[in-house]
């Protein structure tokens, strides 16, 4: 993480927006509790706790020197609530839920401690996003079955840009934001035909 920060700072001189979206992805990530091994939790800790911590620490020093900056931490519903079904039946397991719960706590701490020094921080849940990984996991029919609850990758990306650029976003700190709902509310979700997606779609 430190080398990534160093490369970015050498290339651009400064970083004004940091998006923490590092993860651990493996077949053991959502194992049922009684099958979970300590080695998995160590990998989750490295991806969901240490990576955002180290990268944020490395970048935020420069942000403070430059008068401020924005940190966006990407979380998941798994870090905010209990699984609807057991992990063996398609729910999330303890490792993934615990990792995302750690991510969900970072923004509020940053705003509370460093907000007066110009640091803005947001916790963003992108929801279900139509990525290659999702297609590989549930297939095209599975994506269709989810209907309007699936967003193209551009939606959370546009929300992140809005959070970084808009002073109106300041009031949305210290809470978890749903990217898809926010995109509809702010007219950021544009359909393929160029029209804004309806707020209730």
C-alpha positions in Angstrom: 0.0 0.0 0.0 2.8 2.4 0.8 4.5 1.8 -2.6 1.1 2.5 -4.3 0.9 5.8 -2.5 4.4 6.7 -3.3 3.9 5.9 -7.0 0.7 8.1 -7.1 2.4 11.0 -5.3 5.5 10.8 -7.6 3.3 10.8 -10.7 0.8 13.5 -9.7 2.5 15.4 -6.9 -0.7 15.3 -4.7 -3.8 13.2 -4.2 -7.1 15.0 -3.5 -9.4 12.0 -3.6 -8.8 8.5 -2.2 -11.1 5.6 -2.9 -10.6 2.6 -0.6 -12.0 -0.4 -2.4 -9.4 -3.1 -1.6 -10.7 -6.5 -0.9 -9.7 -10.1 -0.3 -11.5 -12.4 -2.7 -11.2 -16.2 -2.3 -13.4 -19.3 -2.2 -13.0 -19.3 1.6 -14.4 -15.7 2.1 -18.0 -16.8 2.8 -17.5 -20.1 4.5 -19.9 -21.0 7.2 -18.7 -20.1 10.7 -17.8 -23.7 11.8 -15.7 -24.1 8.6 -13.9 -20.8 8.8 -10.1 -21.0 9.5 -7.9 -18.3 11.2 -5.9 -18.0 8.0 -9.0 -16.6 6.1 -9.5 -14.0 8.8 -5.8 -13.0 8.5 -6.3 -12.5 4.8 -9.5 -10.5 5.3 -7.7 -8.4 8.0 -5.0 -7.6 5.5 -7.4 -6.7 2.7 -10.2 -4.9 4.6 -8.4 -3.4 7.6 -4.7 -3.0 7.0 -4.8 -2.0 3.4 -7.2 0.9 3.8 -5.5 2.0 7.0 -2.0 2.0 5.5 -3.1 3.7 2.3 -5.2 6.3 4.0 -2.4 7.1 6.5 0.1 7.5 3.6 -2.2 9.8 1.5 -3.9 11.8 4.2 -0.7 13.5 5.4 -0.4 15.2 2.1 -4.1 16.1 2.0 -3.7 17.8 5.4 -0.7 19.8 4.1 -2.7 20.9 1.1 -5.7 22.0 3.1 -7.9 18.9 2.8 -9.1 16.1 0.6 -11.8 13.4 0.3 -11.7 9.8 1.3 -14.4 7.4 0.0 -14.6 4.0 1.6 -16.6 1.3 -0.3 -18.6 -1.0 1.9 -21.4 -3.5 1.6 -24.7 -4.3 3.2 -22.9 -7.3 4.7 -21.0 -4.9 6.9 -24.2 -3.2 8.1 -26.7 -6.0 8.7 -27.1 -9.7 9.4 -27.3 -12.2 6.5 -30.8 -13.1 5.3 -29.9 -16.8 5.0 -26.9 -18.9 6.2 -23.7 -18.7 4.3 -24.1 -22.3 3.0 -27.4 -21.2 1.4 -26.0 -18.0 -0.3 -25.7 -15.6 2.5 -22.5 -13.9 3.6 -20.2 -15.4 6.2 -18.5 -13.9 9.2 -15.3 -13.1 7.4 -16.8 -11.0 4.7 -19.3 -9.3 7.1 -16.5 -8.5 9.6 -14.2 -7.1 6.9 -16.9 -4.8 5.5 -18.0 -3.7 9.0 -14.4 -2.5 9.6 -14.5 -0.5 6.3 -17.8 1.0 7.4 -16.2 2.5 10.5 -13.3 4.3 8.9 -15.1 7.4 7.4 -16.8 8.5 10.6 -13.5 8.3 12.6 -11.8 10.4 9.9 -14.5 13.1 9.8 -14.7 13.3 13.6 -11.0 13.6 14.1 -9.9 15.5 11.0 -13.0 17.1 9.6 -12.1 20.5 11.0 -8.8 20.3 9.1 -10.5 19.8 5.7 -10.9 16.0 5.5 -14.2 14.9 4.0 -15.0 11.1 4.2 -17.9 9.0 3.0 -19.0 5.4 3.4 -20.5 4.2 0.1 -22.4 1.0 -0.6 -22.5 0.5 -4.4 -25.2 -2.2 -4.2 -25.3 -4.9 -6.8 -23.2 -3.8 -9.8 -23.2 -5.5 -13.2 -19.6 -6.5 -13.4 -17.8 -9.4 -15.1 -17.5 -11.0 -11.6 -21.2 -10.8 -11.1 -21.9 -12.2 -14.6 -19.5 -15.1 -13.8 -21.2 -15.7 -10.5 -24.9 -15.7 -11.3 -24.9 -15.4 -15.1 -26.9 -13.2 -17.4 -30.3 -14.7 -16.4 -29.4 -14.1 -12.7 -28.6 -10.5 -13.5 -32.0 -10.1 -15.3 -33.8 -11.7 -12.4 -32.5 -8.9 -10.1 -34.2 -6.3 -12.3 -33.7 -2.7 -11.4 -31.6 -3.6 -8.4 -28.5 -4.0 -10.6 -26.6 -0.9 -11.6 -24.0 -0.5 -14.4 -20.5 0.3 -13.0 -20.8 3.9 -14.2 -23.5 4.6 -11.5 -21.3 4.1 -8.4 -18.4 5.8 -10.3 -20.5 8.9 -11.0 -21.7 9.0 -7.4 -18.1 8.9 -6.2 -17.3 11.9 -8.5 -20.3 13.8 -7.2 -19.2 13.1 -3.6 -15.7 14.3 -4.3 -16.8 17.5 -6.2 -20.1 18.7 -4.6 -20.2 20.8 -1.5 -23.8 19.5 -1.1 -22.3 16.1 -0.2 -20.8 17.4 3.0 -24.1 16.9 4.9 -24.1 13.2 3.9 -21.0 12.3 6.0 -21.2 10.0 9.0 -23.7 7.7 7.5 -23.6 4.8 4.9 -24.8 6.0 1.5 -26.6 3.7 -1.0 -25.0 4.6 -4.3 -28.0 3.6 -6.4 -30.5 5.5 -4.4 -28.3 8.6 -4.3 -27.7 8.4 -8.0 -31.5 8.5 -8.6 -32.1 11.3 -6.1 -29.4 13.4 -7.7 -30.2 12.6 -11.3 -26.8 10.8 -11.8 -28.2 7.5 -13.1 -28.5 8.0 -16.9 -30.1 5.2 -18.9 -28.6 4.0 -22.2 -31.1 6.2 -24.0 -29.7 9.3 -22.2 -32.7 9.9 -19.9 -32.3 10.0 -16.2 -33.5 6.9 -14.4 -36.7 7.4 -12.4 -36.4 7.8 -8.7 -38.7 4.8 -8.1 -37.3 2.5 -10.7 
